[in-house]
């Protein structure tokens, strides 16, 4: 199953070239498209579409919103970056490395959740993270698993360069690879984590709950589209928080919603709820606001930018980790103020919290 966890491979140069052949995105319009892919925190989008919640809010603002599922996460981001979609579900790291690095000014409309245990470092027959020294580590290269590994190594004063060897392995092959005697260390995400931990000798030695708030799941939109069509952002927020209230309720309707989302993601109610427990969902807009207005996103994005720069993923010729400007609520900017391409806004979440949608 394809998931949110792949880092895109479309380079900034290719993106820029593709954009030259497209008309300008900024223009008032009535029809919009949102691309999403399967992950615990993004399942609400399809459920909202199926239940008529998307149409309800689109109708309120006199617009149309098409919600399109992609089986390939990377392709969904590439399509958004090329201008075929107005919004996309994406991690904070991939939003910076793909559309922003490709020159597409992108705004995080909704901060939906962060991984709080869904991603993990697992060793075979060893129970301490320090035991990873000298091992080959199988993971999806340049993904959030790769980022998690670097953060884990930092916690025990090790580095990727000096202490381990990364072996690029697709998520589809991870469980099979683990079953072979040569594979002794992996970094992956749920539901693969649960499957691997159920095997003899598997020990979780680090997970994303130890770097809370760093692997963030977002719904982002093209900044120019939002500027010319603020109703689109308001509708997205209205859809999201109505669905959040529904799915988080301990009611028959809430259970039905979580059951449907679990089934659509390839599991059942119990499996989906287990993933939710390892995810810090911001069900209420006030909770999302407290997070995005706090110090965590800025500190996280500096770490993420550093990781991307170190691995050559901030675009051709990026001189430093600060090559791309990142704006936070209140107008605070990290990086190049002359080239802000990624923004965290609190405007739409605040409107939801204040009942002004």
Phi, psi and omega in degrees: 000129177287146182222183181289354199273357179276140172272134185295154180248001178287117185284162180301322180297317179294320178299312181301320179296320181293326182290334181297334184268002184253153175289162179300139182283328187288109177188139175300137179205175186243346183238134185225157181228132177245127177259136178219161178222163189291123171194151185310316185279354181248356179302330181303334183296314181291322179298319178298322178293315182295328184268003178083006180289322177299312181297320181303311183284326176297316179299322181302324182258009176068032180231176174237139178232122177259127179256120187239124177275136173247134173281340180249109182302313181301317181297324179298319180289320178297320179294319176297314182298325180281355176096005181282341179230151181271337183211160182204152172270133190199156173278161178302322181292315183287331176296324179284319188279338184253283182294314182297313178295336178273004176093006181265111180296121190231137182240131175281106181282318183231124170266104191273322184187173165222152180293130183229046181131351180291337181249137187210153170262127184235132177246155179259116177074009178230148185237011177235141180301324181299340179290352181287343183306129178084357183270157167276135183241117180273127179198168174281109185300140179065019177261181176295337173297319178297316178298316179300319179300314181297322179290323177296315180298321178302325184292340178241024175058042173240169176227156177300317184296319189264338193240344180219169174236119180280132176244112183293123184220132180287156179298328181294336183258358191296313182295318179296320179296318180301328183286351179270149183294336183285339182266117185239355180210133177221156169233125182205193187224165176290146009275002181294324178303311181298320181294317180290319180294343178280355181266153181299136175086355181279128181230123175280124184246352178194143174213176188291347175292344179272352171229058186302139176083007184260333176254095190255137179254127190235160160246117184245159177221158176298126185300319180293323177298316180296319181300319182274344184221066182300336178298330179296314178296319179296319179295318178301315180295319179298316178300312186298310187282335170294319179291323177300315181298321181292309187287337182271354183283141176271065183225166175304322179293320178294317178297318179298321180295313181293325177296315180295319179294321177297314180298317181294336181264005175093016177226201178236186183301313181298317180295319181291319180292329176295321178291323177298324180295334179263017180230131176271090179281136173264082183293328181253140181300329179297324179291319177296320179297316180300322180289309187290335178273351181276184184281344188299311183302319181294315180297319179296314184293333174293318177295316181297315179299321177296316178299314182295320179295316180300333182256013175068035188245018178256018179103155181298129175080010178299122186282340182197177177292346181261019183297328181250130178283138178235122183258141180240165179308141183091002177082009177290133183235132170255136177091207188287106181293339180275354182218061178282120183233356179222129187226138170256116178251147174255002190299312187282324176292324178293320177298321177294317181295327183269002180068031184250020177277000000 
